């Protein structure tokens, strides 16, 4: 992986309008369903970051004709549900856990063998959470002590299961649903906590029957996806960095256009509002099945809170930047019940605590969370551990620190927000690439 070190210097305020890249979760799923649909699918607003490109390349290797991405537009000539071909190479998911876990569900049902690999970070992430239920359906999946690579052997058929989720996970749920589209019988998934529902909404978008009751999702193998048009909203996980930035940088006032506000993704807004943030949702509307709005964010003084456990799954990807907000709040912010953060691209609890301590912020680490006492960040040097969300979070910290913040190992920002530095500097941030000086 190439090296990228960024330095972020203090700024007086940020103002203006921006858009953020297309939603990563929706972009992945639009490729998957477009590839197995009958007919043509046109995608607008596709996130052409490295993670989603890994999913796109996987389907090209299985014979699916895909045009683009060009100016965030992709056209997929669907192969149909049973039209995928044996991959012409090992499928490399790069840094993308979404690619690996969702593709595993789809590939488990195919008539050919396949293998999924990933980079050093992804190769450490847990995969038994998908291989176990897929094995219950009759799949033949070999892991390396529960981690990648995944070797998927062809089986005659899969059998539907009724699966009760041990914990909230959109990736595990989606993996089982994709396998369920091919399984004999009716596959049902009962959720014990709220998780992202983009897959369920995407099934509706592609005209595939899905039954949703209070906390159970049901599909069977009796239908086909139909090609369609998908308009991808801006990713709230990417908007989160600027929502927090405008909140904590004095005199700031920004508007972020076309942000997805799916209720299973808006935990960060609820948490920040409880802390005292000034966030206004403008012009709420829909892109297909997904809810969208423009967000106006103005500077506000924050107070520490105990983050409600119900918000953990609804903000799981945004906690690194929420921790930066907590570092700027008056009093103590406490997060518990978030063990999942230790299993992301890095140990986000340990990595964020280490970085905040480097900048002079007092933290207390728990197995399942973190306590942060708000104060003044002094500036200094932080290692992002190659984690894109940690890297972007500490560049935001640099804007409100007394002295600049050097953030090391930022190359993986390209997985979700390739134009992050350009977008930030458009709002009058002062972020520079200092890799050659390191």
N, C-alpha and C positions, 0 to 999 in steps of 0.2 A: 504494500500500500504506500502511495506517495505521501510525503510529509507535508503538512500545512500547519504553520503557527500563525496565530492572529494576535494583534495587540489592539485593545479597545481602550480609548481615552475618555476621560470625563467630558460630558456635554452639558450645556445649560438648559436646553429644552429640545423636544422634538415636535414637529408639526407637519401636517400634510395628509395626503390620501395615498393609500397603497392597495394593492391586491396581493394575495399570497398564493402559493402553488395549489394545484388541485389536490383534493383529499386523497391521501395515500391509500387508505383502506378501500375507498370506492374505486380508485384507479385500478388497483389489483383485481378487484372483483369484476369490473367491467371487462377486463381482458379475459378472465377465466370464462365468464358466461358468454361473452361474444364468441369465443373460440369454439364452444360446444353448441352454439345456437345454429338453427337453420336460417340461412340467409345472411345479409350484410348488417353489421353494426357500426354506427358512426359515433365516435366518442369525442366530445369537446371538453377542453379543460384538463386533459390528461396530465398527470404528474410525470414528467420525463426524468425523474431522479433514478438513481442506480437501482433502488429496490424494485420499483415497478418495471423497469427495463429488464430486470432478471426474470420476472414473470412473463413478460412479452417474449423474450428470447426463448424461454422454455417451450412456448407454443409454436414458435417458428421451427424449433427443432423437432416438433411433432407434426410438421407438415401443414400447419395453418398459415394461410396467406394473410399477412398483415402489412398495411401501408402506413408509413409514418414511424414514430411521431414526428410531425412537422407543425410548428407553432401550436403545440399542445393538442393537436388533432391526430386521431388514429382511426383507420378504417379496417375492420376485421371481416374477412370472408369466412363465415363460420363453417366448420367441418361437420357440424351436426353432432349429436350426443355420442354416436358410436363411430365417428370418423377420424379420431386421433390416430396417428401412426406411431410406431415405436420410435423413440427419440434417436436422432442420429449421433448423439453424444451424451455423456453424463451431464445431467442438468445441474448447473452451478447457480445456487440461489444467492451467492454473495453474502451480504450482511442481513438478508431479509428473512426473518422468522415467519412472516406472513406467507411469503412465497412457499417456503418449505412445508409449513403445516397445512396450508390449503391444497397445494399440489399433491401432497401425500394422500389426502382423502379422495381426490379425483383419480390419481394413478393406481390406487389400490384396487379400483374396479376395472382396470383395463385388461386387455388380452395379451399384453406384452410386459416384459420385465423393464424396470427402470431403476435409476439410482439418483439420489439427491445429495449434493454436497454443499458446503458453505465455507465462508472465510473462518479465520481463527476464532473470532467472537461467536459466530453462529454455531461453530462446531462444539461449543461448550454448553449450548442451551438445551433444556430438557425436552425430550421428544416422546417419553413414555406416555405422557398425557394424551397424545394422539394415537400412538401405536397400540395401546391397550384396548381402547374401544374399537379401533379398526380390526384388531385381531378377533374381538368378540363377533364381528360381522363376517369373519372368515378370511380376512386379508392375511397375507404372508409378508411381514415386514421385519427386517433385521436391522437393529441399531448397534452402535458401538457403546455398550454399557449404558444405554438409555439416551445417548446423544448422537448427533450426525457423525458419519453419513448414514442415510437411510437406503437400504437395498430393498426394493419392492418387487416381489415375485408374482407373476401372473397366477390367478386362481380361476377356477371355473365360473364362479359367481359369488357375489356377496349376499348375505342374508340380513334383512332389516333387524334393528334392535330398538328397544325402548331404553333410552339412556338418561339417567339422572346425573346432571353435571355436579361433580364434587365441589367445584368453585366456579365463579363467573369467569368465562374466557370466550371471547368472540372467535378466536382462532380455532379452538377445539370444537366449538359449536359448528363453525362453518365447515371444518374438515369432515365432521360426521354428516352434515347435511349434503355435502357434495358426494360423499360415498353413498348416501341414501338415495340419490337420484338414480342410481344403478342397481340398488339392492332389491332382492325379492321380498315383497311384503311392504309394510308401512313403517317407516322410520320415524320415531318420535323422540324429541329431546325436551326434557324438563329442566328448566333453569332454577337454580336455588338463589341466584342473585342477578341483578341487571347487568347485561353486557351489550356491546355494540350490536345493533340490529341491521347493519348494512346488507348482510347476505340475504336476510328475509325480504328486505325491500328490493334488492336486486332481482330476486326470484320473481317478484311481482312485475318489475320493470320488463323482464324478459318473458312475461306471460306464462310463467310456470306455476301451476297450482300449489299453494302453500297454505296450510291451515294454522292460524294463530289463535290460541286461547290465552287465558290469563298468564300462564308461565310455561306453556308447552307449544312446541313447533312440530308440525307433522308434514312429511312429504312421502311420495312413493315414486316408483320408476315408470309410471304410466304416461308420462307426457314428454314434450320436447320444449326447449327454449326457442324463442322466436327472435330473430335479429331485430334491433330497435335503434333508437337514438338515445344516447346518454349524455347529459350535461353535468359535469363533475363540479360541485361547489368547492370553494376555497377551504383548505384544511384548517380546522380550528386548532389543531396541534401546532401548526406553523404560525397561525395568527397569535397564539398564546404568548410568544416571546415579545410581540409588540404591544399586546394588551397590558402585560406587566410593565413593559418599558414606559409606556405613556402614563401608567398609574404612578410609578415611583420617581420619574424624572420631573422635577418642578416645572410648572408653567406649560406642560405638554397638552396637546389636543390633536388627536389623530382620528381618521376614519379608515376602516378596513372594509373594502367592498366584497360582497358575494361570499360571505363566510357560511359554511354549513353549521346549522344550529340543531342538528339531530339531538333530541332529548337524551339519548344515551351517550352523548359526547360533551355535554355542556357543564360538567362538574366544575371545570375551572372557573366559569362565570359565576356559578353559585358560591364557590369558595371565596373568590375575590370580593363579591358583593357583601358577603358576611364580614369580610375584613375591612370593609369601608370603601371599596372601589367605586368609581363613577363610570359605569358602563351603560350605554343606551343602545338598544336594538332598534334599528331603523328599517323601514320598508320590508317587513317579513313577507316571504313568498316561498314558492316551491320550485325546485328543479326536479321535475318528475316526482318521485316518491320522497325526495329529501327536502327538508326545511332549510331555508337560506335567509340571511339578513345582512345588512350593513351594520358594522359595529362602530359607534363613536366612543372613544375612551379619552377621559380627561384626568389630569393629575388629581390625586386624592391621598390624604393621610391614611395609612393603614394601621390596624391594631391586630395583635396576635390572637389566634383562636385555637380551639381544639377542633380539628377537622372532622366532621361527622363521618363515621365509618361507611355510611350509605353513599358517600361521595367518592370513595376510593376507586371503585371500578369505573366511575364516570369521568375520572380525571387521571387515569393511571399513567398515561404518557406525558402528562403536563406537570408532574410533580417536580422535576428539576427546576423549571422556571417558577413554580409556586414557591419553592424553597428560597429563590432569590427575592421574591416578594416578602416572604417571612423575615428575611434578613434585614429588610428595610422597614418592617412594622414595629410599632411600639409594643413591647411585651413579648410574651412567649407564644410560639405556635407549635402545636403538638400534632403529629401524625402517628397513628397506630393502625394495625390491621393491613399493612401494605407489604407483606413479605414478598409479593410478586416483583417488587422493584429490585430485589436482589438478583432476579433472573432475567433481566433485560439485556440490552447490548453490553452493559457493564453492571456491576453492583451499584445501582444508582443511589442507594442509601449511603453506602460507604464512600463512594466517589464524591458525592455532593458534600458530605460532612467534611471530608478531607479538604476539598477546595474552599469551602466556607471558612474553615479554620485557618487556612493559609491567608485569607483576606481579613482575618481578625474578628470573625463572628463566632460566638460561643454556641456549640452544639452538644447534644447528648444523643448517642446512637443507641437504638433498641434493635432487637432482632427483626421486628416488624415495622420499624418506623424511625422517627427522628424528632427531636425537640430542638427548636431554633430560637435563640433569644435575639431579638432585633437590636441593631446597633449601627455603627458606621463602618463600611468596608474600606479598608486602608489601601487596597491595591496590592499587587504582587504577581506571582506566577502560579498557574494552575495547570494540571495535566487532565485533559478531558477523558483519558483512557480510551480514546478512539470512539467515543460515544457521541453521536451527532447532537442529541438533545442537551447533553451536559456542555458540549462545546458552545452551542448557541446561548445557553443560559449564562455562562460566565462572560461572554462578550456583552450581554446586557448588563451584567454586574459592573463591568468596566465603565459604563456610562455614568454610574452614580458613585463610583469609588473616589477616594481622595486622590489617588494616583492611578496611572494606567494599570490594566490587568493584561498580562500575557497569557494566552490560552494555547496550550500545546496540543498537538495531535488532533487537528480539526478536519482532516480530509473527509471523514465520513459525513460531514454536513451535506455533501453531494447526494447522499442516499435519499434525503427527504426535501431539501431546500437548496437546490444548486445556486440560486441567485440571492442567497441570504445576505451576504455582505453588501451587494449592490442595492438591495432593497433597504437595508438598514441605513446606509449612507445617503440614500435619497431622502430619508427623514432627518438628516443632519447628525447621524452618528459619526464617530470618527474611528473606524475600524480599518486596520491596515494589515496586509500580508507581510510578515517579517521573517518568512521561512529562510530566506537567503542569509539573514543576519544571525540566525541561530547558531 
